[in-house]
Amino acid sequence: MAKSAMLRAFGRVWLKPLTFWALVTPALWLGWQWSGLLTGGVHALGFNPIETTHRFLGDTALRILLISLAITPFRDLTRWLPIMKIRRRVGLAAFWYAVLHLAAYLGLDLYLAANMSIAGMFAGLWNDVVERIYITLGMIGFLIFIPLSLTSFNSMVRRLGAKVWQRLHYSVYPLGVIAVFHYGFMVKGNQLGPWIHGGVLLALLAWRGWSIWKSSPRPAASMQSGS
Amino acid sequence: MITRKPFNWQLPDHEITPKNRFMNRREIMRAGGALGVLGLAGCGVGESAAAHTELPDVAGMGYRETSYTVDDPSTPLEAVTGYNNFYEFGTSKSDPARYAHAMSTDPWFIEVEGHAAQTGRYALADMIDYSALEERVYRLRCVEAWSMVIPWVGVPLADVLRQFEPTEDARYVQFISNSNPAEMRGVRSRVLDWPYKEGLRMDEAMNELAFLAVGLYGETLPNQNGAPIRLVVPWKYGYKSAKSIVKIKFVSEEPVTSWKQSAPREYGFYSNVNPNRSHPRWSQASERVIGGGVFARRETDMFNGYSEQVAHMYDGMDLIENH
């Protein structure tokens, strides 16, 4: 009993702040490395800091997105309900890393390549969207992400109604698929990274599909309640 | 003019052993030692060319400077040896520096096959004239839209290929890289169809700029840069410059090249640096300058700035079609 009391206290007091700091740590680390780089000090960004930044932000956004998708299955498996309190902040963190990822691409690639012209930057963006499949997918994914983050507040859940809100937020799954393909088309050759992330996503999707199928009313089944 | 009587301990100039001959002597003695061990073990069959299988040290051999230089400063050595695409050791840029030391490069043999009068298996030291090394500073343009400036040490590719007396049927030459899963951890996963293959049209291979490097920055080539011998084709994207070459094949048809095989829509056989042909992954109009400051960029030049030497080879060719 003592153990579960501790677990309850952890869920009530510590879970949300610890999650918050865990989620901002990658951004703080990146900022720290950049301050080292720009002041001529030590940093871990390597010989192509801009490329390192893109990869780091993209990886972080995708991994946090996958973690957010794992939270409901985690609840179902462990029956530990407090975990649901962090689902929104995890999902929002994925969105903010996607924003940083996009901002770095716009500012450090396109803006510089266009000799610091904003118009040139957007022209470059349009070019990339039209010509490069991984950019096309990245932008589509980002556009899907915007309404999800805008409707993440309680007031929006109330305004939309739980059913509509739920349906809208199912688009996080196609978003995950698009994000993995964005990654897969970006890398050269047949690399392991996209397959690993794709495998994790597939497992999460399979779990979701199975639990929906299990809980949907079927004619033959009587009152078996799935969660 | 100042003249002075030599000290009595000074050798007359004609008796001084040239540095490279002196270094060579040490090589021969070391090779002799190896032979001795073989003899003691009681196996008479060793490599018959044992005296030439050890690789000379480039720093000891010396090299001459050439007029092949680039106006921009050379990329710092740490970046040249710390930021590499050499997927045989892993796909991260820092993997080659971390893992390439596991590859043994001495002794090194190269198989020469196909349409040539002289074919067979050659020890590297027999194939390359280490007394004729020269330095060439070339810009290296990676297809990923970044570039470096690297002082290579080596010999013109044409001089090496001519030794094999290629026949008229030799219209292309293919280069095959080392692929040893025991020492090259990257080839254990199928990122590409190993071994790595590259190729050039014969006139490209005989062009004055095509180069075989055995060193950089005056030193023996580090493993992560393609030791002990690699191609340097400065007017083409970096992946055309095959590393750690173990086979040279003279062929009559356009040979298989690894990246074209992997993604034909993206990578062509020619792969000439061309700012006008937008690659499906990267715009090629400009490039990041590695080691040139965080935000350093430059406009990409046609043929990477080597039009004068190479453009004539592609007269009348559509370089977008034949990318």
Interface residues (C-beta under 8 A of the other chain):
Chain A: L37 L38 G46 F47 N48 P49 I50 E51 L108 L112 A113 G124 N127 D128 E131 R132 I133 Y134 M186 V187 K188 G189 N190 Q191 L192
Chain B: E78 A79 G82 Y83 Y87 T91 K93 S94 E144 W146 S189 R190 V191 L192 W259 S262 A263 S278 P280 R281 S283 A285 S286 R288 I290 G291 V294 F295 R297
